[in-house]
Amino acid sequence: MLAIRAAVAADFPAVLDLFRRIVVSGDTYAYPPDCSPEQAQRWWLDPPARPFVAEDDGRIVGTYSLKPNQPGLGDHVANCGYMTAPEFRGRGIASVMCAHSLATARDAGFAAMQFNFVVASNTGAIRLWQRHGFAIVGRVPAAFRHVRDGPTDVFVMHRLL
Amino acid sequence: MLAIRAAVAADFPAVLDLFRRIVVSGDTYAYPPDCSPEQAQRWWLDPPARPFVAEDDGRIVGTYSLKPNQPGLGDHVANCGYMTAPEFRGRGIASVMCAHSLATARDAGFAAMQFNFVVASNTGAIRLWQRHGFAIVGRVPAAFRHVRDGPTDVFVMHRLL
């Protein structure tokens, strides 16, 4: 039974392990594939980021991290990242996390959500975000160095809340 | 005689004062109009940002801050912000700083430069960046709370180096 909840300190080692397993593949996130747990904690777990976990029978199978996309006069727009454990893909976990994050962001008073760096070759994710109401509002040429495919475009995606 | 050079620690108080005078107007940057010098220093002066100053007869009349736009697999794209002292506007200082920053970024090995948050009502800046080779590659609706005009669109601008 999948449940989404705010991450607590006891979850951090499992979340950092999941983070490492995702970024090491170098195909969806800009985070350095060899980044340290301290860097990962700063990007994903520490304030102003608010980390959540998707838990299934006591196992952490996914995580998302919600934060303001800009400080100050841009902090009404949320930003969110999602990671699903590779062995739990294809079960709709990212979709459940996305829906949860949209509700969380709305409750927190955000007026919109923006993704700054959706890798163009990550077509499954793009379709999923579109099903959750996001539109492509920008395309940055060759902004991602995909570890296998090389220079790859990046989409900016957005939806109002 | 206008000269652009890397900022040194002795410049920081003047740069932070200029930063404060720009952001307090709330019409071009998301930075909180009431942010602290410590926040400003972290955003504009501390690594990985590389701050520069435009100096005219010993006075600091402008500053720019260059950094990678993303970590890791996105760190070949630079990001830069520019501030000109209000009393020195209209003299082409931003244009000189932009040209200098493009050369600096190229020398540092960046392959492109991206602006994430160009306020749509800042038409003078948009035209200036276009003259320097930047194209609008995205438009985010209402991402900026302009202190007088309210919700205002934001452009993503980009050029290869």
Boltz contact constraints between the chains, C-beta under 6 A:
constraints:
  - contact:
      token1: [A, 30]
      token2: [B, 70]
      max_distance: 6.0
  - contact:
      token1: [A, 30]
      token2: [B, 71]
      max_distance: 6.0
  - contact:
      token1: [A, 30]
      token2: [B, 72]
      max_distance: 6.0
  - contact:
      token1: [A, 30]
      token2: [B, 73]
      max_distance: 6.0
  - contact:
      token1: [A, 30]
      token2: [B, 74]
      max_distance: 6.0
  - contact:
      token1: [A, 31]
      token2: [B, 71]
      max_distance: 6.0
  - contact:
      token1: [A, 31]
      token2: [B, 72]
      max_distance: 6.0
  - contact:
      token1: [A, 32]
      token2: [B, 71]
      max_distance: 6.0
  - contact:
      token1: [A, 32]
      token2: [B, 72]
      max_distance: 6.0
  - contact:
      token1: [A, 70]
      token2: [B, 30]
      max_distance: 6.0
  - contact:
      token1: [A, 71]
      token2: [B, 30]
      max_distance: 6.0
  - contact:
      token1: [A, 71]
      token2: [B, 31]
      max_distance: 6.0
  - contact:
      token1: [A, 71]
      token2: [B, 32]
      max_distance: 6.0
  - contact:
      token1: [A, 72]
      token2: [B, 30]
      max_distance: 6.0
  - contact:
      token1: [A, 72]
      token2: [B, 31]
      max_distance: 6.0
  - contact:
      token1: [A, 72]
      token2: [B, 32]
      max_distance: 6.0
  - contact:
      token1: [A, 73]
      token2: [B, 30]
      max_distance: 6.0
  - contact:
      token1: [A, 73]
      token2: [B, 144]
      max_distance: 6.0
  - contact:
      token1: [A, 73]
      token2: [B, 145]
      max_distance: 6.0
  - contact:
      token1: [A, 74]
      token2: [B, 30]
      max_distance: 6.0
  - contact:
      token1: [A, 74]
      token2: [B, 143]
      max_distance: 6.0
  - contact:
      token1: [A, 74]
      token2: [B, 144]
      max_distance: 6.0
  - contact:
      token1: [A, 77]
      token2: [B, 143]
      max_distance: 6.0
  - contact:
      token1: [A, 137]
      token2: [B, 138]
      max_distance: 6.0
  - contact:
      token1: [A, 137]
      token2: [B, 139]
      max_distance: 6.0
  - contact:
      token1: [A, 137]
      token2: [B, 140]
      max_distance: 6.0
  - contact:
      token1: [A, 138]
      token2: [B, 137]
      max_distance: 6.0
  - contact:
      token1: [A, 138]
      token2: [B, 138]
      max_distance: 6.0
  - contact:
      token1: [A, 138]
      token2: [B, 156]
      max_distance: 6.0
  - contact:
      token1: [A, 139]
      token2: [B, 137]
      max_distance: 6.0
  - contact:
      token1: [A, 140]
      token2: [B, 137]
      max_distance: 6.0
  - contact:
      token1: [A, 140]
      token2: [B, 158]
      max_distance: 6.0
  - contact:
      token1: [A, 143]
      token2: [B, 74]
      max_distance: 6.0
  - contact:
      token1: [A, 143]
      token2: [B, 77]
      max_distance: 6.0
  - contact:
      token1: [A, 144]
      token2: [B, 73]
      max_distance: 6.0
  - contact:
      token1: [A, 144]
      token2: [B, 74]
      max_distance: 6.0
  - contact:
      token1: [A, 145]
      token2: [B, 73]
      max_distance: 6.0
  - contact:
      token1: [A, 156]
      token2: [B, 138]
      max_distance: 6.0
  - contact:
      token1: [A, 156]
      token2: [B, 156]
      max_distance: 6.0
  - contact:
      token1: [A, 158]
      token2: [B, 140]
      max_distance: 6.0
